[in-house]
């Protein structure tokens, strides 16, 4: 993989990254991308009506055709309450109107923010998939079992999931080391 991207593991770096994004659409892109763990192709197609007034989102993923149900956290509900526009409008609307921003535009927004936040070099590459990987890493950090994360991300092996979310051998060792019996 030539352009491998990584999760933003440090909460401090993540917060700097979020603050470097323009409030509104650009910031919501990163926040909802991290909260939902969707591929960018699914995230960009979200419409305001799918989120506004809802407590969860049900959709069929484009890539695998798998149905996903995402329950909204309190921080997501707060973002959703700020959405303006018609139910048919895209959450991440292009300024050209009637269309969502492109993957390339989403990539630019995230990359520019990472550079402004001073975390780009530290992370070693950021892209649209960084949000999905950060979602997976946050689940892991919060004690969600890798096999469950594998299922949520629709991966075929735990090993693939561990590599995907950037769990290193040191982190695995530290996890085992922390167990007292």
C-alpha positions as CSV (number, residue, x, y, z in Angstrom):
1,X,0.0,0.0,0.0
2,X,1.7,3.1,-1.2
3,X,-0.4,5.7,0.6
4,X,-1.1,3.9,3.9
5,X,-2.9,6.1,6.4
6,X,-3.1,5.6,10.1
7,X,-5.6,6.3,13.0
8,X,-5.1,9.4,15.1
9,X,-4.3,7.6,18.4
10,X,-3.6,10.5,20.7
11,X,-6.8,12.3,21.9
12,X,-4.8,15.5,22.2
13,X,-3.7,15.2,18.5
14,X,-7.3,14.4,17.5
15,X,-8.6,17.5,19.4
16,X,-6.0,19.7,17.7
17,X,-7.1,18.2,14.3
18,X,-10.8,18.9,15.0
19,X,-10.0,22.5,16.1
20,X,-8.0,23.1,12.9
21,X,-11.1,22.3,10.8
22,X,-13.6,25.0,9.8
23,X,-16.7,24.8,12.0
24,X,-19.7,23.3,10.3
25,X,-19.4,21.0,7.4
26,X,-15.6,20.4,7.5
27,X,-15.5,19.8,11.2
28,X,-18.6,17.6,11.0
29,X,-16.9,15.5,8.3
30,X,-14.2,14.5,10.7
31,X,-16.4,14.2,13.8
32,X,-19.2,12.1,12.1
33,X,-16.6,10.2,10.1
34,X,-14.9,9.2,13.4
35,X,-18.2,8.6,15.2
36,X,-19.7,6.4,12.5
37,X,-16.7,4.5,11.2
38,X,-18.2,4.5,7.7
39,X,-16.2,4.4,4.5
40,X,-15.9,7.8,2.9
41,X,-18.1,6.7,0.0
42,X,-21.0,6.0,2.4
43,X,-20.3,9.0,4.7
44,X,-20.4,11.6,1.8
45,X,-23.8,10.3,0.6
46,X,-25.6,11.0,4.0
47,X,-28.5,13.3,3.7
48,X,-29.8,15.6,6.5
49,X,-33.1,13.8,6.7
50,X,-31.3,10.5,7.5
51,X,-29.9,12.2,10.6
52,X,-32.2,15.0,11.8
53,X,-34.7,13.9,14.4
54,X,-33.2,10.4,14.6
55,X,-31.5,8.5,17.3
56,X,-29.8,6.1,14.9
57,X,-28.9,5.6,11.3
58,X,-29.7,2.5,9.2
59,X,-28.0,2.1,5.8
60,X,-26.6,-0.4,3.4
61,X,-22.9,-0.1,2.8
62,X,-22.0,0.5,-0.8
63,X,-18.9,-1.6,-0.9
64,X,-20.2,-4.8,0.7
65,X,-23.9,-4.4,0.6
66,X,-24.0,-5.0,4.3
67,X,-26.7,-3.4,6.5
68,X,-25.4,-1.2,9.3
69,X,-27.2,0.3,12.2
70,X,-25.4,3.1,14.0
71,X,-26.7,4.4,17.3
72,X,-26.0,8.1,17.9
73,X,-23.9,9.1,20.9
74,X,-24.7,12.3,22.7
75,X,-22.0,14.2,20.8
76,X,-23.4,13.0,17.5
77,X,-26.9,14.1,18.6
78,X,-25.5,17.6,19.4
79,X,-24.0,17.8,15.8
80,X,-27.2,16.5,14.2
81,X,-29.2,19.2,16.1
82,X,-27.1,21.9,14.3
83,X,-27.7,20.6,10.8
84,X,-29.5,23.2,8.6
85,X,-31.2,22.6,5.2
86,X,-33.8,20.4,3.7
87,X,-34.0,16.7,4.4
88,X,-32.8,16.0,0.8
89,X,-29.7,18.1,1.2
90,X,-26.4,16.3,1.6
91,X,-24.8,16.8,5.1
92,X,-21.4,17.4,3.3
93,X,-22.8,19.5,0.5
94,X,-20.5,20.8,-2.2
95,X,-20.6,24.6,-2.6
96,X,-21.6,23.9,-6.2
97,X,-25.0,22.8,-4.9
98,X,-27.0,19.6,-5.1
99,X,-24.1,17.3,-4.8
100,X,-21.9,16.1,-1.9
101,X,-18.3,17.0,-1.8
102,X,-16.0,14.6,-3.6
103,X,-13.6,12.1,-2.0
104,X,-10.8,14.3,-3.3
105,X,-12.3,17.4,-1.6
106,X,-12.8,15.4,1.6
107,X,-9.1,14.3,1.4
108,X,-8.0,17.9,0.9
109,X,-10.0,19.2,3.9
110,X,-8.6,16.5,6.2
111,X,-5.0,16.8,5.0
112,X,-5.0,20.6,5.2
113,X,-6.4,20.5,8.8
114,X,-3.8,17.9,9.9
115,X,-1.0,20.1,8.5
116,X,-2.5,23.2,10.2
117,X,-2.8,21.2,13.5
118,X,0.9,20.2,13.2
119,X,0.0,16.4,13.4
120,X,0.5,15.4,9.8
121,X,4.1,14.4,10.0
122,X,3.6,12.7,13.4
123,X,0.8,10.5,12.2
124,X,2.7,9.5,9.0
125,X,-0.1,10.1,6.5
126,X,-3.7,11.1,6.8
127,X,-6.6,10.5,4.4
128,X,-10.3,9.9,4.3
129,X,-9.7,6.4,5.7
130,X,-8.0,7.9,8.8
131,X,-11.4,8.6,10.2
132,X,-12.6,5.0,9.9
133,X,-9.3,3.7,11.4
134,X,-9.6,6.2,14.3
135,X,-13.1,5.0,14.9
136,X,-11.8,1.4,15.2
137,X,-8.9,2.4,17.4
138,X,-11.2,4.3,19.8
139,X,-13.4,1.2,20.1
140,X,-10.3,-0.8,20.9
141,X,-9.1,1.8,23.4
142,X,-12.5,1.7,25.1
143,X,-12.2,-2.0,25.6
144,X,-14.2,-3.3,22.7
145,X,-13.0,-6.8,21.7
146,X,-11.1,-7.0,18.4
147,X,-13.5,-9.7,17.2
148,X,-16.4,-7.3,17.7
149,X,-14.5,-4.5,16.0
150,X,-13.8,-6.9,13.1
151,X,-17.5,-7.5,12.8
152,X,-18.4,-3.8,12.9
153,X,-15.8,-3.0,10.2
154,X,-16.8,-6.0,8.2
155,X,-13.3,-7.4,8.1
156,X,-12.5,-11.1,7.4
157,X,-9.9,-11.6,10.2
158,X,-8.9,-10.3,13.6
159,X,-5.4,-10.0,12.4
160,X,-6.5,-7.7,9.5
161,X,-8.5,-5.6,12.0
162,X,-5.6,-5.3,14.4
163,X,-3.3,-4.1,11.6
164,X,-6.0,-1.9,10.2
165,X,-6.5,0.1,13.4
166,X,-2.8,0.1,14.1
167,X,-2.6,-2.1,17.2
168,X,1.0,-2.8,17.6
169,X,2.7,-5.7,19.3
170,X,3.7,-3.4,22.1
171,X,0.1,-2.4,22.7
172,X,-1.0,-6.0,22.7
173,X,1.8,-6.9,25.2
174,X,0.8,-3.9,27.4
175,X,-2.8,-5.1,27.4
176,X,-1.8,-8.6,28.5
177,X,0.6,-7.1,31.0
178,X,-2.2,-5.1,32.6
179,X,-4.2,-8.1,33.5
180,X,-3.9,-9.0,37.2
181,X,-5.3,-12.4,38.3
